[in-house]
Amino acid sequence: MAGTSRTTFTKRQKERARQEKRAEKAQRKAERKQLCDSERSTTESQAGANLMVKLDEEGQPQGFDFHDFGR
């Protein structure tokens, strides 16, 4: 009987270690996602801040071209 409880204890330890590793991995993934989202929002706000409305000869605003949204 003593042998079986030892293996059960070892299995529980391993499972606990797996769960902790999974939790740490999920936390790192969430941090990366949050960092990526904040960088994306910063980039989008900077891109919008750099746009300038161009006027044609008659003073009417022109539409934006895909070159206006470049990095």
PDB file of N, H, CA, C and O in Angstrom:
ATOM      1  N   MET A   1       0.803  -1.192   0.000  1.00  0.00           N
ATOM      2  CA  MET A   1       0.000   0.000   0.000  1.00  0.00           C
ATOM      3  C   MET A   1       0.855   1.269   0.000  1.00  0.00           C
ATOM      4  O   MET A   1       0.493   2.259  -0.635  1.00  0.00           O
ATOM      5  N   ALA A   2       1.948   1.243   0.684  1.00  0.00           N
ATOM      6  H   ALA A   2       2.242   0.439   1.199  1.00  0.00           H
ATOM      7  CA  ALA A   2       2.791   2.429   0.776  1.00  0.00           C
ATOM      8  C   ALA A   2       3.287   2.851  -0.599  1.00  0.00           C
ATOM      9  O   ALA A   2       3.442   4.045  -0.854  1.00  0.00           O
ATOM     10  N   GLY A   3       3.535   1.908  -1.479  1.00  0.00           N
ATOM     11  H   GLY A   3       3.409   0.938  -1.271  1.00  0.00           H
ATOM     12  CA  GLY A   3       4.004   2.210  -2.826  1.00  0.00           C
ATOM     13  C   GLY A   3       2.972   2.937  -3.658  1.00  0.00           C
ATOM     14  O   GLY A   3       3.321   3.817  -4.444  1.00  0.00           O
ATOM     15  N   THR A   4       1.719   2.589  -3.502  1.00  0.00           N
ATOM     16  H   THR A   4       1.435   1.873  -2.864  1.00  0.00           H
ATOM     17  CA  THR A   4       0.683   3.236  -4.307  1.00  0.00           C
ATOM     18  C   THR A   4       0.435   4.671  -3.875  1.00  0.00           C
ATOM     19  O   THR A   4       0.153   5.523  -4.717  1.00  0.00           O
ATOM     20  N   SER A   5       0.531   4.957  -2.593  1.00  0.00           N
ATOM     21  H   SER A   5       0.760   4.265  -1.909  1.00  0.00           H
ATOM     22  CA  SER A   5       0.305   6.337  -2.151  1.00  0.00           C
ATOM     23  C   SER A   5       1.445   7.236  -2.610  1.00  0.00           C
ATOM     24  O   SER A   5       1.244   8.422  -2.872  1.00  0.00           O
ATOM     25  N   ARG A   6       2.642   6.667  -2.706  1.00  0.00           N
ATOM     26  H   ARG A   6       2.806   5.704  -2.493  1.00  0.00           H
ATOM     27  CA  ARG A   6       3.784   7.451  -3.179  1.00  0.00           C
ATOM     28  C   ARG A   6       3.578   7.853  -4.642  1.00  0.00           C
ATOM     29  O   ARG A   6       3.840   8.996  -5.017  1.00  0.00           O
ATOM     30  N   THR A   7       3.111   6.919  -5.460  1.00  0.00           N
ATOM     31  H   THR A   7       2.898   5.991  -5.155  1.00  0.00           H
ATOM     32  CA  THR A   7       2.896   7.255  -6.869  1.00  0.00           C
ATOM     33  C   THR A   7       1.756   8.255  -7.013  1.00  0.00           C
ATOM     34  O   THR A   7       1.805   9.133  -7.874  1.00  0.00           O
ATOM     35  N   THR A   8       0.738   8.127  -6.181  1.00  0.00           N
ATOM     36  H   THR A   8       0.698   7.414  -5.482  1.00  0.00           H
ATOM     37  CA  THR A   8      -0.374   9.080  -6.224  1.00  0.00           C
ATOM     38  C   THR A   8       0.123  10.476  -5.857  1.00  0.00           C
ATOM     39  O   THR A   8      -0.254  11.461  -6.493  1.00  0.00           O
ATOM     40  N   PHE A   9       0.963  10.557  -4.838  1.00  0.00           N
ATOM     41  H   PHE A   9       1.269   9.757  -4.322  1.00  0.00           H
ATOM     42  CA  PHE A   9       1.525  11.841  -4.425  1.00  0.00           C
ATOM     43  C   PHE A   9       2.369  12.443  -5.548  1.00  0.00           C
ATOM     44  O   PHE A   9       2.285  13.640  -5.819  1.00  0.00           O
ATOM     45  N   THR A  10       3.171  11.620  -6.190  1.00  0.00           N
ATOM     46  H   THR A  10       3.240  10.647  -5.970  1.00  0.00           H
ATOM     47  CA  THR A  10       4.015  12.085  -7.293  1.00  0.00           C
ATOM     48  C   THR A  10       3.157  12.573  -8.450  1.00  0.00           C
ATOM     49  O   THR A  10       3.450  13.606  -9.052  1.00  0.00           O
ATOM     50  N   LYS A  11       2.103  11.837  -8.759  1.00  0.00           N
ATOM     51  H   LYS A  11       1.865  10.998  -8.270  1.00  0.00           H
ATOM     52  CA  LYS A  11       1.208  12.249  -9.843  1.00  0.00           C
ATOM     53  C   LYS A  11       0.553  13.584  -9.526  1.00  0.00           C
ATOM     54  O   LYS A  11       0.426  14.440 -10.401  1.00  0.00           O
ATOM     55  N   ARG A  12       0.139  13.765  -8.280  1.00  0.00           N
ATOM     56  H   ARG A  12       0.243  13.070  -7.569  1.00  0.00           H
ATOM     57  CA  ARG A  12      -0.473  15.043  -7.883  1.00  0.00           C
ATOM     58  C   ARG A  12       0.522  16.186  -8.015  1.00  0.00           C
ATOM     59  O   ARG A  12       0.169  17.271  -8.476  1.00  0.00           O
ATOM     60  N   GLN A  13       1.759  15.944  -7.612  1.00  0.00           N
ATOM     61  H   GLN A  13       2.046  15.063  -7.238  1.00  0.00           H
ATOM     62  CA  GLN A  13       2.783  16.980  -7.736  1.00  0.00           C
ATOM     63  C   GLN A  13       2.985  17.357  -9.201  1.00  0.00           C
ATOM     64  O   GLN A  13       3.053  18.536  -9.548  1.00  0.00           O
ATOM     65  N   LYS A  14       3.079  16.348 -10.048  1.00  0.00           N
ATOM     66  H   LYS A  14       3.025  15.390  -9.766  1.00  0.00           H
ATOM     67  CA  LYS A  14       3.274  16.616 -11.476  1.00  0.00           C
ATOM     68  C   LYS A  14       2.097  17.392 -12.053  1.00  0.00           C
ATOM     69  O   LYS A  14       2.286  18.337 -12.819  1.00  0.00           O
ATOM     70  N   GLU A  15       0.895  16.997 -11.690  1.00  0.00           N
ATOM     71  H   GLU A  15       0.741  16.230 -11.067  1.00  0.00           H
ATOM     72  CA  GLU A  15      -0.292  17.682 -12.197  1.00  0.00           C
ATOM     73  C   GLU A  15      -0.334  19.129 -11.708  1.00  0.00           C
ATOM     74  O   GLU A  15      -0.681  20.033 -12.468  1.00  0.00           O
ATOM     75  N   ARG A  16       0.015  19.346 -10.454  1.00  0.00           N
ATOM     76  H   ARG A  16       0.297  18.612  -9.837  1.00  0.00           H
ATOM     77  CA  ARG A  16       0.066  20.705  -9.910  1.00  0.00           C
ATOM     78  C   ARG A  16       1.099  21.537 -10.669  1.00  0.00           C
ATOM     79  O   ARG A  16       0.841  22.699 -10.983  1.00  0.00           O
ATOM     80  N   ALA A  17       2.254  20.964 -10.966  1.00  0.00           N
ATOM     81  H   ALA A  17       2.463  20.019 -10.711  1.00  0.00           H
ATOM     82  CA  ALA A  17       3.287  21.661 -11.725  1.00  0.00           C
ATOM     83  C   ALA A  17       2.789  21.998 -13.127  1.00  0.00           C
ATOM     84  O   ALA A  17       3.042  23.094 -13.625  1.00  0.00           O
ATOM     85  N   ARG A  18       2.082  21.067 -13.766  1.00  0.00           N
ATOM     86  H   ARG A  18       1.876  20.176 -13.361  1.00  0.00           H
ATOM     87  CA  ARG A  18       1.514  21.325 -15.096  1.00  0.00           C
ATOM     88  C   ARG A  18       0.525  22.481 -15.056  1.00  0.00           C
ATOM     89  O   ARG A  18       0.541  23.354 -15.925  1.00  0.00           O
ATOM     90  N   GLN A  19      -0.336  22.482 -14.043  1.00  0.00           N
ATOM     91  H   GLN A  19      -0.349  21.773 -13.338  1.00  0.00           H
ATOM     92  CA  GLN A  19      -1.333  23.549 -13.925  1.00  0.00           C
ATOM     93  C   GLN A  19      -0.670  24.899 -13.704  1.00  0.00           C
ATOM     94  O   GLN A  19      -1.089  25.900 -14.286  1.00  0.00           O
ATOM     95  N   GLU A  20       0.360  24.933 -12.868  1.00  0.00           N
ATOM     96  H   GLU A  20       0.700  24.120 -12.395  1.00  0.00           H
ATOM     97  CA  GLU A  20       1.074  26.195 -12.631  1.00  0.00           C
ATOM     98  C   GLU A  20       1.741  26.677 -13.908  1.00  0.00           C
ATOM     99  O   GLU A  20       1.705  27.865 -14.229  1.00  0.00           O
ATOM    100  N   LYS A  21       2.351  25.747 -14.632  1.00  0.00           N
ATOM    101  H   LYS A  21       2.380  24.782 -14.371  1.00  0.00           H
ATOM    102  CA  LYS A  21       3.005  26.123 -15.887  1.00  0.00           C
ATOM    103  C   LYS A  21       1.982  26.658 -16.887  1.00  0.00           C
ATOM    104  O   LYS A  21       2.240  27.653 -17.565  1.00  0.00           O
ATOM    105  N   ARG A  22       0.819  26.003 -16.985  1.00  0.00           N
ATOM    106  H   ARG A  22       0.608  25.195 -16.434  1.00  0.00           H
ATOM    107  CA  ARG A  22      -0.257  26.478 -17.863  1.00  0.00           C
ATOM    108  C   ARG A  22      -0.713  27.873 -17.475  1.00  0.00           C
ATOM    109  O   ARG A  22      -0.926  28.724 -18.339  1.00  0.00           O
ATOM    110  N   ALA A  23      -0.865  28.112 -16.174  1.00  0.00           N
ATOM    111  H   ALA A  23      -0.692  27.421 -15.472  1.00  0.00           H
ATOM    112  CA  ALA A  23      -1.321  29.418 -15.696  1.00  0.00           C
ATOM    113  C   ALA A  23      -0.294  30.500 -16.012  1.00  0.00           C
ATOM    114  O   ALA A  23      -0.656  31.599 -16.432  1.00  0.00           O
ATOM    115  N   GLU A  24       0.985  30.192 -15.812  1.00  0.00           N
ATOM    116  H   GLU A  24       1.279  29.299 -15.471  1.00  0.00           H
ATOM    117  CA  GLU A  24       2.039  31.159 -16.122  1.00  0.00           C
ATOM    118  C   GLU A  24       2.071  31.464 -17.615  1.00  0.00           C
ATOM    119  O   GLU A  24       2.244  32.612 -18.025  1.00  0.00           O
ATOM    120  N   LYS A  25       1.903  30.422 -18.418  1.00  0.00           N
ATOM    121  H   LYS A  25       1.763  29.489 -18.086  1.00  0.00           H
ATOM    122  CA  LYS A  25       1.896  30.604 -19.872  1.00  0.00           C
ATOM    123  C   LYS A  25       0.722  31.479 -20.307  1.00  0.00           C
ATOM    124  O   LYS A  25       0.878  32.353 -21.159  1.00  0.00           O
ATOM    125  N   ALA A  26      -0.442  31.245 -19.726  1.00  0.00           N
ATOM    126  H   ALA A  26      -0.568  30.535 -19.033  1.00  0.00           H
ATOM    127  CA  ALA A  26      -1.620  32.047 -20.057  1.00  0.00           C
ATOM    128  C   ALA A  26      -1.421  33.502 -19.636  1.00  0.00           C
ATOM    129  O   ALA A  26      -1.854  34.422 -20.330  1.00  0.00           O
ATOM    130  N   GLN A  27      -0.768  33.700 -18.501  1.00  0.00           N
ATOM    131  H   GLN A  27      -0.416  32.953 -17.937  1.00  0.00           H
ATOM    132  CA  GLN A  27      -0.514  35.066 -18.031  1.00  0.00           C
ATOM    133  C   GLN A  27       0.445  35.778 -18.984  1.00  0.00           C
ATOM    134  O   GLN A  27       0.218  36.936 -19.336  1.00  0.00           O
ATOM    135  N   ARG A  28       1.511  35.101 -19.403  1.00  0.00           N
ATOM    136  H   ARG A  28       1.695  34.160 -19.118  1.00  0.00           H
ATOM    137  CA  ARG A  28       2.449  35.714 -20.345  1.00  0.00           C
ATOM    138  C   ARG A  28       1.755  36.042 -21.667  1.00  0.00           C
ATOM    139  O   ARG A  28       2.009  37.088 -22.265  1.00  0.00           O
ATOM    140  N   LYS A  29       0.878  35.144 -22.117  1.00  0.00           N
ATOM    141  H   LYS A  29       0.672  34.295 -21.631  1.00  0.00           H
ATOM    142  CA  LYS A  29       0.145  35.379 -23.359  1.00  0.00           C
ATOM    143  C   LYS A  29      -0.757  36.599 -23.237  1.00  0.00           C
ATOM    144  O   LYS A  29      -0.844  37.404 -24.164  1.00  0.00           O
ATOM    145  N   ALA A  30      -1.425  36.739 -22.101  1.00  0.00           N
ATOM    146  H   ALA A  30      -1.354  36.085 -21.348  1.00  0.00           H
ATOM    147  CA  ALA A  30      -2.302  37.889 -21.871  1.00  0.00           C
ATOM    148  C   ALA A  30      -1.495  39.187 -21.843  1.00  0.00           C
ATOM    149  O   ALA A  30      -1.937  40.209 -22.367  1.00  0.00           O
ATOM    150  N   GLU A  31      -0.310  39.143 -21.229  1.00  0.00           N
ATOM    151  H   GLU A  31       0.049  38.313 -20.802  1.00  0.00           H
ATOM    152  CA  GLU A  31       0.543  40.338 -21.180  1.00  0.00           C
ATOM    153  C   GLU A  31       1.003  40.730 -22.576  1.00  0.00           C
ATOM    154  O   GLU A  31       1.008  41.911 -22.922  1.00  0.00           O
ATOM    155  N   ARG A  32       1.394  39.732 -23.385  1.00  0.00           N
ATOM    156  H   ARG A  32       1.390  38.773 -23.103  1.00  0.00           H
ATOM    157  CA  ARG A  32       1.815  40.030 -24.752  1.00  0.00           C
ATOM    158  C   ARG A  32       0.665  40.617 -25.559  1.00  0.00           C
ATOM    159  O   ARG A  32       0.853  41.563 -26.324  1.00  0.00           O
ATOM    160  N   LYS A  33      -0.528  40.053 -25.384  1.00  0.00           N
ATOM    161  H   LYS A  33      -0.681  39.284 -24.762  1.00  0.00           H
ATOM    162  CA  LYS A  33      -1.699  40.545 -26.108  1.00  0.00           C
ATOM    163  C   LYS A  33      -2.006  41.986 -25.706  1.00  0.00           C
ATOM    164  O   LYS A  33      -2.310  42.821 -26.558  1.00  0.00           O
ATOM    165  N   GLN A  34      -1.925  42.274 -24.412  1.00  0.00           N
ATOM    166  H   GLN A  34      -1.678  41.596 -23.719  1.00  0.00           H
ATOM    167  CA  GLN A  34      -2.191  43.627 -23.939  1.00  0.00           C
ATOM    168  C   GLN A  34      -1.152  44.597 -24.500  1.00  0.00           C
ATOM    169  O   GLN A  34      -1.499  45.707 -24.905  1.00  0.00           O
ATOM    170  N   LEU A  35       0.109  44.193 -24.527  1.00  0.00           N
ATOM    171  H   LEU A  35       0.391  43.292 -24.198  1.00  0.00           H
ATOM    172  CA  LEU A  35       1.167  45.036 -25.060  1.00  0.00           C
ATOM    173  C   LEU A  35       0.949  45.279 -26.547  1.00  0.00           C
ATOM    174  O   LEU A  35       1.111  46.400 -27.029  1.00  0.00           O
ATOM    175  N   CYS A  36       0.585  44.233 -27.268  1.00  0.00           N
ATOM    176  H   CYS A  36       0.454  43.323 -26.877  1.00  0.00           H
ATOM    177  CA  CYS A  36       0.341  44.353 -28.701  1.00  0.00           C
ATOM    178  C   CYS A  36      -0.834  45.291 -28.968  1.00  0.00           C
ATOM    179  O   CYS A  36      -0.770  46.125 -29.872  1.00  0.00           O
ATOM    180  N   ASP A  37      -1.902  45.159 -28.190  1.00  0.00           N
ATOM    181  H   ASP A  37      -1.954  44.482 -27.456  1.00  0.00           H
ATOM    182  CA  ASP A  37      -3.072  46.022 -28.358  1.00  0.00           C
ATOM    183  C   ASP A  37      -2.730  47.481 -28.081  1.00  0.00           C
ATOM    184  O   ASP A  37      -3.192  48.373 -28.793  1.00  0.00           O
ATOM    185  N   SER A  38      -1.922  47.731 -27.047  1.00  0.00           N
ATOM    186  H   SER A  38      -1.546  47.007 -26.469  1.00  0.00           H
ATOM    187  CA  SER A  38      -1.574  49.113 -26.726  1.00  0.00           C
ATOM    188  C   SER A  38      -0.678  49.703 -27.810  1.00  0.00           C
ATOM    189  O   SER A  38      -0.810  50.881 -28.141  1.00  0.00           O
ATOM    190  N   GLU A  39       0.240  48.899 -28.372  1.00  0.00           N
ATOM    191  H   GLU A  39       0.347  47.942 -28.103  1.00  0.00           H
ATOM    192  CA  GLU A  39       1.076  49.390 -29.461  1.00  0.00           C
ATOM    193  C   GLU A  39       0.241  49.678 -30.697  1.00  0.00           C
ATOM    194  O   GLU A  39       0.476  50.662 -31.399  1.00  0.00           O
ATOM    195  N   ARG A  40      -0.739  48.816 -30.962  1.00  0.00           N
ATOM    196  H   ARG A  40      -0.931  48.017 -30.392  1.00  0.00           H
ATOM    197  CA  ARG A  40      -1.593  48.998 -32.131  1.00  0.00           C
ATOM    198  C   ARG A  40      -2.392  50.286 -31.998  1.00  0.00           C
ATOM    199  O   ARG A  40      -2.490  51.048 -32.959  1.00  0.00           O
ATOM    200  N   SER A  41      -2.962  50.541 -30.830  1.00  0.00           N
ATOM    201  H   SER A  41      -2.882  49.921 -30.049  1.00  0.00           H
ATOM    202  CA  SER A  41      -3.759  51.751 -30.642  1.00  0.00           C
ATOM    203  C   SER A  41      -2.881  52.991 -30.733  1.00  0.00           C
ATOM    204  O   SER A  41      -3.315  54.024 -31.244  1.00  0.00           O
ATOM    205  N   THR A  42      -1.644  52.896 -30.238  1.00  0.00           N
ATOM    206  H   THR A  42      -1.291  52.057 -29.823  1.00  0.00           H
ATOM    207  CA  THR A  42      -0.715  54.019 -30.329  1.00  0.00           C
ATOM    208  C   THR A  42      -0.368  54.286 -31.783  1.00  0.00           C
ATOM    209  O   THR A  42      -0.337  55.439 -32.212  1.00  0.00           O
ATOM    210  N   THR A  43      -0.111  53.239 -32.537  1.00  0.00           N
ATOM    211  H   THR A  43      -0.136  52.303 -32.187  1.00  0.00           H
ATOM    212  CA  THR A  43       0.227  53.385 -33.953  1.00  0.00           C
ATOM    213  C   THR A  43      -0.944  53.965 -34.723  1.00  0.00           C
ATOM    214  O   THR A  43      -0.754  54.835 -35.573  1.00  0.00           O
ATOM    215  N   GLU A  44      -2.148  53.500 -34.442  1.00  0.00           N
ATOM    216  H   GLU A  44      -2.303  52.793 -33.752  1.00  0.00           H
ATOM    217  CA  GLU A  44      -3.325  54.010 -35.146  1.00  0.00           C
ATOM    218  C   GLU A  44      -3.553  55.482 -34.836  1.00  0.00           C
ATOM    219  O   GLU A  44      -3.899  56.251 -35.732  1.00  0.00           O
ATOM    220  N   SER A  45      -3.367  55.886 -33.593  1.00  0.00           N
ATOM    221  H   SER A  45      -3.085  55.262 -32.865  1.00  0.00           H
ATOM    222  CA  SER A  45      -3.579  57.291 -33.251  1.00  0.00           C
ATOM    223  C   SER A  45      -2.495  58.166 -33.869  1.00  0.00           C
ATOM    224  O   SER A  45      -2.772  59.300 -34.261  1.00  0.00           O
ATOM    225  N   GLN A  46      -1.267  57.661 -33.962  1.00  0.00           N
ATOM    226  H   GLN A  46      -1.042  56.740 -33.643  1.00  0.00           H
ATOM    227  CA  GLN A  46      -0.200  58.429 -34.597  1.00  0.00           C
ATOM    228  C   GLN A  46      -0.455  58.551 -36.093  1.00  0.00           C
ATOM    229  O   GLN A  46      -0.211  59.606 -36.678  1.00  0.00           O
ATOM    230  N   ALA A  47      -0.942  57.489 -36.716  1.00  0.00           N
ATOM    231  H   ALA A  47      -1.141  56.631 -36.241  1.00  0.00           H
ATOM    232  CA  ALA A  47      -1.208  57.539 -38.150  1.00  0.00           C
ATOM    233  C   ALA A  47      -2.301  58.557 -38.446  1.00  0.00           C
ATOM    234  O   ALA A  47      -2.205  59.296 -39.426  1.00  0.00           O
ATOM    235  N   GLY A  48      -3.323  58.607 -37.625  1.00  0.00           N
ATOM    236  H   GLY A  48      -3.401  58.008 -36.828  1.00  0.00           H
ATOM    237  CA  GLY A  48      -4.393  59.573 -37.815  1.00  0.00           C
ATOM    238  C   GLY A  48      -3.923  60.995 -37.570  1.00  0.00           C
ATOM    239  O   GLY A  48      -4.433  61.926 -38.193  1.00  0.00           O
ATOM    240  N   ALA A  49      -2.967  61.182 -36.681  1.00  0.00           N
ATOM    241  H   ALA A  49      -2.553  60.426 -36.175  1.00  0.00           H
ATOM    242  CA  ALA A  49      -2.460  62.516 -36.359  1.00  0.00           C
ATOM    243  C   ALA A  49      -1.598  63.058 -37.486  1.00  0.00           C
ATOM    244  O   ALA A  49      -1.482  64.275 -37.629  1.00  0.00           O
ATOM    245  N   ASN A  50      -0.990  62.194 -38.292  1.00  0.00           N
ATOM    246  H   ASN A  50      -1.084  61.205 -38.176  1.00  0.00           H
ATOM    247  CA  ASN A  50      -0.095  62.633 -39.351  1.00  0.00           C
ATOM    248  C   ASN A  50      -0.819  62.976 -40.645  1.00  0.00           C
ATOM    249  O   ASN A  50      -0.197  63.508 -41.564  1.00  0.00           O
ATOM    250  N   LEU A  51      -2.097  62.692 -40.744  1.00  0.00           N
ATOM    251  H   LEU A  51      -2.602  62.259 -39.997  1.00  0.00           H
ATOM    252  CA  LEU A  51      -2.831  62.967 -41.975  1.00  0.00           C
ATOM    253  C   LEU A  51      -3.134  64.457 -42.092  1.00  0.00           C
ATOM    254  O   LEU A  51      -3.510  65.114 -41.121  1.00  0.00           O
ATOM    255  N   MET A  52      -2.963  64.963 -43.294  1.00  0.00           N
ATOM    256  H   MET A  52      -2.658  64.429 -44.083  1.00  0.00           H
ATOM    257  CA  MET A  52      -3.277  66.369 -43.554  1.00  0.00           C
ATOM    258  C   MET A  52      -4.287  66.421 -44.691  1.00  0.00           C
ATOM    259  O   MET A  52      -4.164  65.687 -45.671  1.00  0.00           O
ATOM    260  N   VAL A  53      -5.267  67.274 -44.562  1.00  0.00           N
ATOM    261  H   VAL A  53      -5.367  67.870 -43.765  1.00  0.00           H
ATOM    262  CA  VAL A  53      -6.266  67.456 -45.621  1.00  0.00           C
ATOM    263  C   VAL A  53      -5.653  68.341 -46.695  1.00  0.00           C
ATOM    264  O   VAL A  53      -5.190  69.449 -46.424  1.00  0.00           O
ATOM    265  N   LYS A  54      -5.661  67.829 -47.916  1.00  0.00           N
ATOM    266  H   LYS A  54      -6.037  66.929 -48.136  1.00  0.00           H
ATOM    267  CA  LYS A  54      -5.112  68.578 -49.044  1.00  0.00           C
ATOM    268  C   LYS A  54      -6.269  69.203 -49.809  1.00  0.00           C
ATOM    269  O   LYS A  54      -7.328  68.596 -49.968  1.00  0.00           O
ATOM    270  N   LEU A  55      -6.053  70.398 -50.268  1.00  0.00           N
ATOM    271  H   LEU A  55      -5.193  70.891 -50.139  1.00  0.00           H
ATOM    272  CA  LEU A  55      -7.086  71.118 -51.018  1.00  0.00           C
ATOM    273  C   LEU A  55      -6.690  71.201 -52.487  1.00  0.00           C
ATOM    274  O   LEU A  55      -5.509  71.322 -52.813  1.00  0.00           O
ATOM    275  N   ASP A  56      -7.676  71.137 -53.363  1.00  0.00           N
ATOM    276  H   ASP A  56      -8.635  71.039 -53.098  1.00  0.00           H
ATOM    277  CA  ASP A  56      -7.394  71.299 -54.790  1.00  0.00           C
ATOM    278  C   ASP A  56      -7.391  72.787 -55.137  1.00  0.00           C
ATOM    279  O   ASP A  56      -7.457  73.635 -54.247  1.00  0.00           O
ATOM    280  N   GLU A  57      -7.313  73.107 -56.452  1.00  0.00           N
ATOM    281  H   GLU A  57      -7.259  72.418 -57.175  1.00  0.00           H
ATOM    282  CA  GLU A  57      -7.220  74.504 -56.896  1.00  0.00           C
ATOM    283  C   GLU A  57      -8.431  75.329 -56.489  1.00  0.00           C
ATOM    284  O   GLU A  57      -8.309  76.537 -56.288  1.00  0.00           O
ATOM    285  N   GLU A  58      -9.600  74.703 -56.364  1.00  0.00           N
ATOM    286  H   GLU A  58      -9.699  73.721 -56.528  1.00  0.00           H
ATOM    287  CA  GLU A  58     -10.821  75.422 -56.035  1.00  0.00           C
ATOM    288  C   GLU A  58     -11.047  75.519 -54.527  1.00  0.00           C
ATOM    289  O   GLU A  58     -12.034  76.107 -54.085  1.00  0.00           O
ATOM    290  N   GLY A  59     -10.145  74.950 -53.741  1.00  0.00           N
ATOM    291  H   GLY A  59      -9.343  74.472 -54.100  1.00  0.00           H
ATOM    292  CA  GLY A  59     -10.284  75.003 -52.293  1.00  0.00           C
ATOM    293  C   GLY A  59     -11.103  73.869 -51.710  1.00  0.00           C
ATOM    294  O   GLY A  59     -11.420  73.872 -50.521  1.00  0.00           O
ATOM    295  N   GLN A  60     -11.448  72.895 -52.549  1.00  0.00           N
ATOM    296  H   GLN A  60     -11.190  72.893 -53.515  1.00  0.00           H
ATOM    297  CA  GLN A  60     -12.219  71.748 -52.075  1.00  0.00           C
ATOM    298  C   GLN A  60     -11.271  70.675 -51.533  1.00  0.00           C
ATOM    299  O   GLN A  60     -10.200  70.455 -52.100  1.00  0.00           O
ATOM    300  N   PRO A  61     -11.651  70.016 -50.455  1.00  0.00           N
ATOM    301  CA  PRO A  61     -10.768  68.971 -49.910  1.00  0.00           C
ATOM    302  C   PRO A  61     -10.688  67.766 -50.850  1.00  0.00           C
ATOM    303  O   PRO A  61     -11.686  67.350 -51.439  1.00  0.00           O
ATOM    304  N   GLN A  62      -9.483  67.220 -50.975  1.00  0.00           N
ATOM    305  H   GLN A  62      -8.673  67.558 -50.497  1.00  0.00           H
ATOM    306  CA  GLN A  62      -9.263  66.032 -51.791  1.00  0.00           C
ATOM    307  C   GLN A  62      -9.360  64.797 -50.897  1.00  0.00           C
ATOM    308  O   GLN A  62      -9.168  64.884 -49.684  1.00  0.00           O
ATOM    309  N   GLY A  63      -9.654  63.667 -51.495  1.00  0.00           N
ATOM    310  H   GLY A  63      -9.809  63.597 -52.480  1.00  0.00           H
ATOM    311  CA  GLY A  63      -9.700  62.412 -50.751  1.00  0.00           C
ATOM    312  C   GLY A  63      -8.290  61.923 -50.427  1.00  0.00           C
ATOM    313  O   GLY A  63      -7.308  62.365 -51.024  1.00  0.00           O
ATOM    314  N   PHE A  64      -8.216  61.018 -49.485  1.00  0.00           N
ATOM    315  H   PHE A  64      -9.014  60.659 -49.000  1.00  0.00           H
ATOM    316  CA  PHE A  64      -6.926  60.460 -49.110  1.00  0.00           C
ATOM    317  C   PHE A  64      -6.550  59.333 -50.056  1.00  0.00           C
ATOM    318  O   PHE A  64      -7.413  58.604 -50.545  1.00  0.00           O
ATOM    319  N   ASP A  65      -5.262  59.197 -50.306  1.00  0.00           N
ATOM    320  H   ASP A  65      -4.561  59.789 -49.908  1.00  0.00           H
ATOM    321  CA  ASP A  65      -4.726  58.132 -51.140  1.00  0.00           C
ATOM    322  C   ASP A  65      -4.100  57.090 -50.219  1.00  0.00           C
ATOM    323  O   ASP A  65      -3.825  57.386 -49.057  1.00  0.00           O
ATOM    324  N   PHE A  66      -3.871  55.870 -50.719  1.00  0.00           N
ATOM    325  H   PHE A  66      -4.095  55.629 -51.664  1.00  0.00           H
ATOM    326  CA  PHE A  66      -3.300  54.841 -49.857  1.00  0.00           C
ATOM    327  C   PHE A  66      -1.871  55.210 -49.430  1.00  0.00           C
ATOM    328  O   PHE A  66      -1.376  54.681 -48.434  1.00  0.00           O
ATOM    329  N   HIS A  67      -1.198  56.113 -50.171  1.00  0.00           N
ATOM    330  H   HIS A  67      -1.600  56.543 -50.979  1.00  0.00           H
ATOM    331  CA  HIS A  67       0.127  56.552 -49.778  1.00  0.00           C
ATOM    332  C   HIS A  67       0.077  57.423 -48.515  1.00  0.00           C
ATOM    333  O   HIS A  67       1.060  57.510 -47.779  1.00  0.00           O
ATOM    334  N   ASP A  68      -1.049  58.052 -48.275  1.00  0.00           N
ATOM    335  H   ASP A  68      -1.847  57.982 -48.873  1.00  0.00           H
ATOM    336  CA  ASP A  68      -1.195  58.906 -47.090  1.00  0.00           C
ATOM    337  C   ASP A  68      -1.175  58.091 -45.797  1.00  0.00           C
ATOM    338  O   ASP A  68      -0.869  58.625 -44.731  1.00  0.00           O
ATOM    339  N   PHE A  69      -1.497  56.809 -45.889  1.00  0.00           N
ATOM    340  H   PHE A  69      -1.745  56.375 -46.755  1.00  0.00           H
ATOM    341  CA  PHE A  69      -1.574  55.965 -44.697  1.00  0.00           C
ATOM    342  C   PHE A  69      -0.305  55.150 -44.485  1.00  0.00           C
ATOM    343  O   PHE A  69      -0.273  54.284 -43.611  1.00  0.00           O
ATOM    344  N   GLY A  70       0.734  55.407 -45.260  1.00  0.00           N
ATOM    345  H   GLY A  70       0.708  56.110 -45.970  1.00  0.00           H
ATOM    346  CA  GLY A  70       1.987  54.665 -45.120  1.00  0.00           C
ATOM    347  C   GLY A  70       2.669  54.961 -43.800  1.00  0.00           C
ATOM    348  O   GLY A  70       2.296  55.896 -43.091  1.00  0.00           O
ATOM    349  N   ARG A  71       3.661  54.166 -43.479  1.00  0.00           N
ATOM    350  H   ARG A  71       3.964  53.407 -44.055  1.00  0.00           H
ATOM    351  CA  ARG A  71       4.362  54.323 -42.187  1.00  0.00           C
ATOM    352  C   ARG A  71       5.388  55.374 -42.240  1.00  0.00           C
ATOM    353  O   ARG A  71       6.063  55.629 -41.243  1.00  0.00           O
TER     354      ARG A  71
END
